[in-house]
Amino acid sequence: DTGVSQDPRHKITKRGQNVTFRCDPISEHNRLYWYRQTLGQGPEFLTYFQNEAQLEKSRLLSDRFSAERPKGSFSTLEIQRTEQGDSAMYLCASSLATSPYEQYFGPGTRLTVT
Amino acid sequence: QQQVKQSPQSLIVQKGGIPIINCAYENTAFDYFPWYQQFPGKGPALLIAIRPDVSEKKEGRFTISFNKSAKQFSLHIMDSQPGDSATYFCAASGSRLTFGEGTQLTVNP
């Protein structure tokens, strides 16, 4: 399968704990995006990378959130000191820089903060 | 601030019907308008997309109509099938995607 993969698919954590999610994009895609989706809503943009450079961050991305794409391939999204409001589906997508509207999404990581 | 507004929130049609989902946007800097389809437990998947200099685009049973002056666009699904039952999102693209709130479509057999 050469699509976008995300790990883990589900994560349950206690409030205050740190969590880290991983995304592996389609190999030839140089752009990688993170979105958050809550029930009944469309995905909300968090941040995106072109190769290893983080080019844009949403105001939704508080100081507790950090994302990296160290070698321009896979990416990690870390949430520190999780809060119940962080419970959501975290989606990763990738695209070519020449076609940013044509994004391919992974299956998501569902985070539940108890 | 919601930059892409989508309606209706939910839609039920009979097999063979033509559901229509509408979206309106505010930012004239958007340069592409894709539609995504999402099934439960899956990530969104690109269905069809249109540029703002085109008034209509058709791919198979899916058609986008685009009205640049009104800043509105819509998705029509011809001869809808139960397998089309999913959540549909319109989006607007600049450097990233801005999504509408979604429409849950149910196509009854």
Chai-1 contact restraints between the chains, C-beta under 6 A:
chainA,res_idxA,chainB,res_idxB,connection_type,confidence,min_distance_angstrom,max_distance_angstrom,comment,restraint_id
A,G42,B,F89,contact,1.0,0.0,6.0,A-B,restraint_1
A,G42,B,F99,contact,1.0,0.0,6.0,A-B,restraint_2
A,G42,B,G100,contact,1.0,0.0,6.0,A-B,restraint_3
A,G42,B,E101,contact,1.0,0.0,6.0,A-B,restraint_4
A,G42,B,G102,contact,1.0,0.0,6.0,A-B,restraint_5
A,P43,B,F99,contact,1.0,0.0,6.0,A-B,restraint_6
A,F45,B,R96,contact,1.0,0.0,6.0,A-B,restraint_7
A,Y48,B,R96,contact,1.0,0.0,6.0,A-B,restraint_8
A,L91,B,G43,contact,1.0,0.0,6.0,A-B,restraint_9
A,P100,B,S93,contact,1.0,0.0,6.0,A-B,restraint_10
A,Y101,B,Y32,contact,1.0,0.0,6.0,A-B,restraint_11
A,Y101,B,P34,contact,1.0,0.0,6.0,A-B,restraint_12
A,Y101,B,A49,contact,1.0,0.0,6.0,A-B,restraint_13
A,Y101,B,S93,contact,1.0,0.0,6.0,A-B,restraint_14
A,E102,B,L46,contact,1.0,0.0,6.0,A-B,restraint_15
A,F105,B,G43,contact,1.0,0.0,6.0,A-B,restraint_16
A,F105,B,P44,contact,1.0,0.0,6.0,A-B,restraint_17
A,G106,B,G43,contact,1.0,0.0,6.0,A-B,restraint_18
A,P107,B,K42,contact,1.0,0.0,6.0,A-B,restraint_19
A,P107,B,G43,contact,1.0,0.0,6.0,A-B,restraint_20
A,G108,B,G43,contact,1.0,0.0,6.0,A-B,restraint_21
